[in-house]
Amino acid sequence: MKNEKIFYQGSKGSYSESVLLELFSDYELVSCKTFQEVSKNTTQEGFGLLPVENSLVGTVIEAYESLIEHNLEIYLEIKKKINHALIGIKGTKRDDIKKVISHPQALQQCSKYLNDLDVELQPVFDTAGSVISLLETKSFDVGAIAGDHFDNDERFTIIEKNISNHEENYTRFFLTGKKPLEISEEKNIRSAILIAADEPGSLLKALTVFDVLKLNLIKLESRPILGSPWEYKFYVDYQNTDKKIDQLLMDNLSQVAKEFKILGEYGSINL
């Protein structure tokens, strides 16, 4: 085993842990309760895994902001297919369920199914933990949403599989850290933060720089700047493999934008 830690949000059996077990099983995997805890620990040692975007409900703002706040670098993108299931303690039937618990993201990703189920919803800090907590309640009227890999655990019943709002449900994870990490995947994606100047046409001028350099923008999302009402920053992803182009981009944007910072250059793995 490598003498390195990777921090992740959630408990054993979570989607984050399953990603790490598949790709980084020789590292010490450390569970955290919050994204902030993951990122704070990562500034001290090891690496962190953060779920930053879901194909059904969009960016996981708290996770994305935590890596920005702690000045972490992005080393790798991992995309994982998400297969949500409704789970109860052994013997539970669908009609027994009066309340469903899970991570807020999972509840949101299964909102259509839950609306039809017409039950009370209770957000908790992670998906796998919601399932394990069923053993404490020992109640047939509480269900949890988590991965269908709990099908192999005889303590639980998978009441219904594939309950996401759409079967094409994927989550995008970033592996982050403060020190260099050698990754074999080609580094063909960049993530960055862009803050346009507070003047007419500044955003258009900034985007024109990408066009002139023939860079393909694959993400552009605005977010309010904390403490600066009605000012916005932009999450930006673009495709590139040439560091000279990155430098040219930064030089040109420095003339038309208030701030531009590359958060990482990385490759991608599909699980």
TORKOL-4160 file (C-alpha; in steps of 0.2 Angstrom, whole numbers, padded with zeros to 4 digits, m for minus):
271
<pt num="1" X="0000" Y="0000" Z="0000"/>
<pt num="2" X="0006" Y="0017" Z="m0004"/>
<pt num="3" X="0010" Y="0028" Z="0011"/>
<pt num="4" X="m0003" Y="0041" Z="0005"/>
<pt num="5" X="m0020" Y="0046" Z="0010"/>
<pt num="6" X="m0035" Y="0051" Z="m0001"/>
<pt num="7" X="m0049" Y="0060" Z="0007"/>
<pt num="8" X="m0067" Y="0058" Z="0001"/>
<pt num="9" X="m0085" Y="0063" Z="0007"/>
<pt num="10" X="m0096" Y="0050" Z="0013"/>
<pt num="11" X="m0095" Y="0033" Z="0022"/>
<pt num="12" X="m0090" Y="0015" Z="0017"/>
<pt num="13" X="m0101" Y="0010" Z="0002"/>
<pt num="14" X="m0103" Y="0028" Z="m0005"/>
<pt num="15" X="m0100" Y="0031" Z="m0024"/>
<pt num="16" X="m0084" Y="0041" Z="m0020"/>
<pt num="17" X="m0077" Y="0026" Z="m0011"/>
<pt num="18" X="m0081" Y="0015" Z="m0025"/>
<pt num="19" X="m0072" Y="0026" Z="m0037"/>
<pt num="20" X="m0057" Y="0026" Z="m0026"/>
<pt num="21" X="m0057" Y="0007" Z="m0023"/>
<pt num="22" X="m0057" Y="0004" Z="m0042"/>
<pt num="23" X="m0043" Y="0016" Z="m0046"/>
<pt num="24" X="m0033" Y="0019" Z="m0030"/>
<pt num="25" X="m0035" Y="0004" Z="m0019"/>
<pt num="26" X="m0017" Y="0005" Z="m0014"/>
<pt num="27" X="m0019" Y="0021" Z="m0005"/>
<pt num="28" X="m0026" Y="0024" Z="0012"/>
<pt num="29" X="m0044" Y="0030" Z="0010"/>
<pt num="30" X="m0051" Y="0042" Z="0023"/>
<pt num="31" X="m0069" Y="0046" Z="0025"/>
<pt num="32" X="m0075" Y="0064" Z="0029"/>
<pt num="33" X="m0092" Y="0071" Z="0033"/>
<pt num="34" X="m0091" Y="0086" Z="0022"/>
<pt num="35" X="m0083" Y="0093" Z="0006"/>
<pt num="36" X="m0075" Y="0106" Z="0016"/>
<pt num="37" X="m0067" Y="0093" Z="0027"/>
<pt num="38" X="m0060" Y="0084" Z="0012"/>
<pt num="39" X="m0052" Y="0100" Z="0005"/>
<pt num="40" X="m0046" Y="0106" Z="0022"/>
<pt num="41" X="m0037" Y="0089" Z="0025"/>
<pt num="42" X="m0030" Y="0089" Z="0007"/>
<pt num="43" X="m0021" Y="0105" Z="0010"/>
<pt num="44" X="m0011" Y="0096" Z="0024"/>
<pt num="45" X="m0008" Y="0079" Z="0016"/>
<pt num="46" X="m0012" Y="0067" Z="0003"/>
<pt num="47" X="m0026" Y="0070" Z="m0010"/>
<pt num="48" X="m0045" Y="0073" Z="m0011"/>
<pt num="49" X="m0059" Y="0066" Z="m0021"/>
<pt num="50" X="m0074" Y="0078" Z="m0024"/>
<pt num="51" X="m0090" Y="0075" Z="m0034"/>
<pt num="52" X="m0091" Y="0092" Z="m0044"/>
<pt num="53" X="m0105" Y="0089" Z="m0057"/>
<pt num="54" X="m0119" Y="0078" Z="m0060"/>
<pt num="55" X="m0127" Y="0075" Z="m0078"/>
<pt num="56" X="m0145" Y="0077" Z="m0071"/>
<pt num="57" X="m0144" Y="0091" Z="m0058"/>
<pt num="58" X="m0128" Y="0101" Z="m0063"/>
<pt num="59" X="m0113" Y="0107" Z="m0053"/>
<pt num="60" X="m0111" Y="0102" Z="m0035"/>
<pt num="61" X="m0107" Y="0120" Z="m0029"/>
<pt num="62" X="m0101" Y="0116" Z="m0012"/>
<pt num="63" X="m0088" Y="0104" Z="m0018"/>
<pt num="64" X="m0082" Y="0115" Z="m0032"/>
<pt num="65" X="m0081" Y="0130" Z="m0020"/>
<pt num="66" X="m0071" Y="0121" Z="m0007"/>
<pt num="67" X="m0057" Y="0116" Z="m0020"/>
<pt num="68" X="m0057" Y="0135" Z="m0025"/>
<pt num="69" X="m0056" Y="0141" Z="m0007"/>
<pt num="70" X="m0042" Y="0130" Z="m0002"/>
<pt num="71" X="m0032" Y="0133" Z="m0018"/>
<pt num="72" X="m0032" Y="0115" Z="m0023"/>
<pt num="73" X="m0025" Y="0109" Z="m0040"/>
<pt num="74" X="m0035" Y="0097" Z="m0051"/>
<pt num="75" X="m0025" Y="0081" Z="m0057"/>
<pt num="76" X="m0039" Y="0070" Z="m0064"/>
<pt num="77" X="m0057" Y="0069" Z="m0070"/>
<pt num="78" X="m0067" Y="0053" Z="m0067"/>
<pt num="79" X="m0084" Y="0051" Z="m0074"/>
<pt num="80" X="m0095" Y="0037" Z="m0065"/>
<pt num="81" X="m0112" Y="0030" Z="m0070"/>
<pt num="82" X="m0124" Y="0032" Z="m0056"/>
<pt num="83" X="m0137" Y="0018" Z="m0052"/>
<pt num="84" X="m0148" Y="0024" Z="m0038"/>
<pt num="85" X="m0159" Y="0011" Z="m0029"/>
<pt num="86" X="m0172" Y="0012" Z="m0016"/>
<pt num="87" X="m0166" Y="0002" Z="m0001"/>
<pt num="88" X="m0174" Y="m0004" Z="0015"/>
<pt num="89" X="m0170" Y="m0016" Z="0029"/>
<pt num="90" X="m0173" Y="m0035" Z="0024"/>
<pt num="91" X="m0191" Y="m0038" Z="0021"/>
<pt num="92" X="m0196" Y="m0020" Z="0017"/>
<pt num="93" X="m0209" Y="m0018" Z="0003"/>
<pt num="94" X="m0212" Y="m0002" Z="m0007"/>
<pt num="95" X="m0229" Y="0001" Z="0001"/>
<pt num="96" X="m0221" Y="0001" Z="0018"/>
<pt num="97" X="m0211" Y="0016" Z="0015"/>
<pt num="98" X="m0217" Y="0033" Z="0023"/>
<pt num="99" X="m0200" Y="0042" Z="0023"/>
<pt num="100" X="m0184" Y="0042" Z="0012"/>
<pt num="101" X="m0167" Y="0047" Z="0018"/>
<pt num="102" X="m0152" Y="0051" Z="0007"/>
<pt num="103" X="m0139" Y="0064" Z="0002"/>
<pt num="104" X="m0147" Y="0079" Z="m0005"/>
<pt num="105" X="m0140" Y="0076" Z="m0022"/>
<pt num="106" X="m0147" Y="0059" Z="m0023"/>
<pt num="107" X="m0164" Y="0065" Z="m0018"/>
<pt num="108" X="m0163" Y="0078" Z="m0031"/>
<pt num="109" X="m0158" Y="0066" Z="m0044"/>
<pt num="110" X="m0173" Y="0054" Z="m0040"/>
<pt num="111" X="m0186" Y="0068" Z="m0038"/>
<pt num="112" X="m0198" Y="0061" Z="m0051"/>
<pt num="113" X="m0198" Y="0044" Z="m0043"/>
<pt num="114" X="m0200" Y="0052" Z="m0026"/>
<pt num="115" X="m0214" Y="0063" Z="m0031"/>
<pt num="116" X="m0224" Y="0048" Z="m0037"/>
<pt num="117" X="m0220" Y="0039" Z="m0021"/>
<pt num="118" X="m0227" Y="0053" Z="m0011"/>
<pt num="119" X="m0216" Y="0051" Z="0005"/>
<pt num="120" X="m0207" Y="0062" Z="0018"/>
<pt num="121" X="m0189" Y="0066" Z="0012"/>
<pt num="122" X="m0175" Y="0069" Z="0024"/>
<pt num="123" X="m0158" Y="0074" Z="0018"/>
<pt num="124" X="m0142" Y="0066" Z="0027"/>
<pt num="125" X="m0124" Y="0068" Z="0024"/>
<pt num="126" X="m0121" Y="0053" Z="0012"/>
<pt num="127" X="m0129" Y="0040" Z="0002"/>
<pt num="128" X="m0121" Y="0024" Z="0010"/>
<pt num="129" X="m0123" Y="0031" Z="0027"/>
<pt num="130" X="m0141" Y="0033" Z="0025"/>
<pt num="131" X="m0143" Y="0014" Z="0021"/>
<pt num="132" X="m0132" Y="0009" Z="0036"/>
<pt num="133" X="m0143" Y="0020" Z="0047"/>
<pt num="134" X="m0158" Y="0009" Z="0043"/>
<pt num="135" X="m0150" Y="m0004" Z="0054"/>
<pt num="136" X="m0152" Y="0008" Z="0069"/>
<pt num="137" X="m0171" Y="0012" Z="0066"/>
<pt num="138" X="m0175" Y="m0006" Z="0061"/>
<pt num="139" X="m0191" Y="0001" Z="0054"/>
<pt num="140" X="m0200" Y="m0005" Z="0038"/>
<pt num="141" X="m0207" Y="0013" Z="0035"/>
<pt num="142" X="m0190" Y="0021" Z="0031"/>
<pt num="143" X="m0181" Y="0019" Z="0015"/>
<pt num="144" X="m0164" Y="0025" Z="0009"/>
<pt num="145" X="m0157" Y="0029" Z="m0008"/>
<pt num="146" X="m0139" Y="0023" Z="m0013"/>
<pt num="147" X="m0130" Y="0012" Z="m0025"/>
<pt num="148" X="m0138" Y="m0004" Z="m0031"/>
<pt num="149" X="m0121" Y="m0013" Z="m0025"/>
<pt num="150" X="m0130" Y="m0015" Z="m0008"/>
<pt num="151" X="m0139" Y="m0029" Z="m0017"/>
<pt num="152" X="m0125" Y="m0040" Z="m0011"/>
<pt num="153" X="m0128" Y="m0036" Z="0007"/>
<pt num="154" X="m0141" Y="m0048" Z="0015"/>
<pt num="155" X="m0146" Y="m0036" Z="0029"/>
<pt num="156" X="m0155" Y="m0025" Z="0016"/>
<pt num="157" X="m0168" Y="m0027" Z="0002"/>
<pt num="158" X="m0167" Y="m0018" Z="m0014"/>
<pt num="159" X="m0185" Y="m0012" Z="m0016"/>
<pt num="160" X="m0183" Y="m0004" Z="m0033"/>
<pt num="161" X="m0168" Y="m0001" Z="m0045"/>
<pt num="162" X="m0164" Y="0012" Z="m0058"/>
<pt num="163" X="m0175" Y="0026" Z="m0050"/>
<pt num="164" X="m0165" Y="0041" Z="m0056"/>
<pt num="165" X="m0174" Y="0054" Z="m0066"/>
<pt num="166" X="m0165" Y="0048" Z="m0081"/>
<pt num="167" X="m0155" Y="0032" Z="m0084"/>
<pt num="168" X="m0140" Y="0042" Z="m0091"/>
<pt num="169" X="m0135" Y="0048" Z="m0074"/>
<pt num="170" X="m0116" Y="0052" Z="m0072"/>
<pt num="171" X="m0106" Y="0060" Z="m0059"/>
<pt num="172" X="m0090" Y="0069" Z="m0063"/>
<pt num="173" X="m0077" Y="0068" Z="m0049"/>
<pt num="174" X="m0060" Y="0078" Z="m0047"/>
<pt num="175" X="m0045" Y="0071" Z="m0039"/>
<pt num="176" X="m0037" Y="0086" Z="m0031"/>
<pt num="177" X="m0021" Y="0090" Z="m0021"/>
<pt num="178" X="m0007" Y="0102" Z="m0016"/>
<pt num="179" X="0008" Y="0092" Z="m0023"/>
<pt num="180" X="0012" Y="0085" Z="m0040"/>
<pt num="181" X="0004" Y="0068" Z="m0044"/>
<pt num="182" X="0009" Y="0058" Z="m0060"/>
<pt num="183" X="m0006" Y="0053" Z="m0070"/>
<pt num="184" X="m0004" Y="0043" Z="m0086"/>
<pt num="185" X="m0019" Y="0050" Z="m0095"/>
<pt num="186" X="m0016" Y="0064" Z="m0107"/>
<pt num="187" X="m0019" Y="0081" Z="m0100"/>
<pt num="188" X="m0031" Y="0088" Z="m0113"/>
<pt num="189" X="m0044" Y="0098" Z="m0102"/>
<pt num="190" X="m0042" Y="0113" Z="m0091"/>
<pt num="191" X="m0053" Y="0120" Z="m0078"/>
<pt num="192" X="m0052" Y="0139" Z="m0073"/>
<pt num="193" X="m0061" Y="0153" Z="m0065"/>
<pt num="194" X="m0064" Y="0169" Z="m0075"/>
<pt num="195" X="m0070" Y="0186" Z="m0067"/>
<pt num="196" X="m0074" Y="0198" Z="m0081"/>
<pt num="197" X="m0070" Y="0217" Z="m0079"/>
<pt num="198" X="m0085" Y="0227" Z="m0073"/>
<pt num="199" X="m0088" Y="0236" Z="m0089"/>
<pt num="200" X="m0099" Y="0234" Z="m0105"/>
<pt num="201" X="m0094" Y="0220" Z="m0116"/>
<pt num="202" X="m0080" Y="0213" Z="m0105"/>
<pt num="203" X="m0087" Y="0195" Z="m0105"/>
<pt num="204" X="m0089" Y="0195" Z="m0124"/>
<pt num="205" X="m0071" Y="0202" Z="m0125"/>
<pt num="206" X="m0065" Y="0188" Z="m0114"/>
<pt num="207" X="m0074" Y="0174" Z="m0124"/>
<pt num="208" X="m0067" Y="0181" Z="m0140"/>
<pt num="209" X="m0049" Y="0177" Z="m0134"/>
<pt num="210" X="m0054" Y="0159" Z="m0133"/>
<pt num="211" X="m0061" Y="0160" Z="m0151"/>
<pt num="212" X="m0046" Y="0168" Z="m0158"/>
<pt num="213" X="m0035" Y="0155" Z="m0150"/>
<pt num="214" X="m0047" Y="0141" Z="m0157"/>
<pt num="215" X="m0050" Y="0134" Z="m0140"/>
<pt num="216" X="m0066" Y="0123" Z="m0137"/>
<pt num="217" X="m0076" Y="0129" Z="m0122"/>
<pt num="218" X="m0084" Y="0114" Z="m0114"/>
<pt num="219" X="m0091" Y="0123" Z="m0099"/>
<pt num="220" X="m0096" Y="0140" Z="m0094"/>
<pt num="221" X="m0106" Y="0143" Z="m0079"/>
<pt num="222" X="m0109" Y="0159" Z="m0069"/>
<pt num="223" X="m0109" Y="0160" Z="m0050"/>
<pt num="224" X="m0111" Y="0175" Z="m0038"/>
<pt num="225" X="m0095" Y="0181" Z="m0029"/>
<pt num="226" X="m0097" Y="0180" Z="m0010"/>
<pt num="227" X="m0097" Y="0197" Z="m0002"/>
<pt num="228" X="m0099" Y="0206" Z="m0019"/>
<pt num="229" X="m0118" Y="0207" Z="m0023"/>
<pt num="230" X="m0122" Y="0206" Z="m0042"/>
<pt num="231" X="m0104" Y="0202" Z="m0047"/>
<pt num="232" X="m0101" Y="0185" Z="m0055"/>
<pt num="233" X="m0087" Y="0173" Z="m0058"/>
<pt num="234" X="m0087" Y="0160" Z="m0071"/>
<pt num="235" X="m0082" Y="0141" Z="m0070"/>
<pt num="236" X="m0074" Y="0138" Z="m0087"/>
<pt num="237" X="m0068" Y="0121" Z="m0094"/>
<pt num="238" X="m0059" Y="0121" Z="m0111"/>
<pt num="239" X="m0049" Y="0108" Z="m0121"/>
<pt num="240" X="m0030" Y="0111" Z="m0124"/>
<pt num="241" X="m0014" Y="0101" Z="m0123"/>
<pt num="242" X="m0002" Y="0115" Z="m0126"/>
<pt num="243" X="0006" Y="0125" Z="m0111"/>
<pt num="244" X="0011" Y="0139" Z="m0123"/>
<pt num="245" X="m0007" Y="0141" Z="m0128"/>
<pt num="246" X="m0012" Y="0142" Z="m0109"/>
<pt num="247" X="0001" Y="0155" Z="m0106"/>
<pt num="248" X="m0005" Y="0165" Z="m0122"/>
<pt num="249" X="m0023" Y="0164" Z="m0115"/>
<pt num="250" X="m0018" Y="0170" Z="m0098"/>
<pt num="251" X="m0008" Y="0185" Z="m0106"/>
<pt num="252" X="m0022" Y="0190" Z="m0117"/>
<pt num="253" X="m0036" Y="0188" Z="m0104"/>
<pt num="254" X="m0026" Y="0199" Z="m0092"/>
<pt num="255" X="m0029" Y="0213" Z="m0103"/>
<pt num="256" X="m0048" Y="0211" Z="m0104"/>
<pt num="257" X="m0053" Y="0202" Z="m0088"/>
<pt num="258" X="m0052" Y="0206" Z="m0070"/>
<pt num="259" X="m0045" Y="0188" Z="m0065"/>
<pt num="260" X="m0042" Y="0172" Z="m0074"/>
<pt num="261" X="m0035" Y="0157" Z="m0064"/>
<pt num="262" X="m0032" Y="0139" Z="m0071"/>
<pt num="263" X="m0037" Y="0127" Z="m0057"/>
<pt num="264" X="m0029" Y="0112" Z="m0066"/>
<pt num="265" X="m0024" Y="0103" Z="m0082"/>
<pt num="266" X="m0029" Y="0085" Z="m0082"/>
<pt num="267" X="m0035" Y="0070" Z="m0092"/>
<pt num="268" X="m0051" Y="0060" Z="m0090"/>
<pt num="269" X="m0056" Y="0042" Z="m0085"/>
<pt num="270" X="m0074" Y="0034" Z="m0088"/>
<pt num="271" X="m0079" Y="0021" Z="m0076"/>
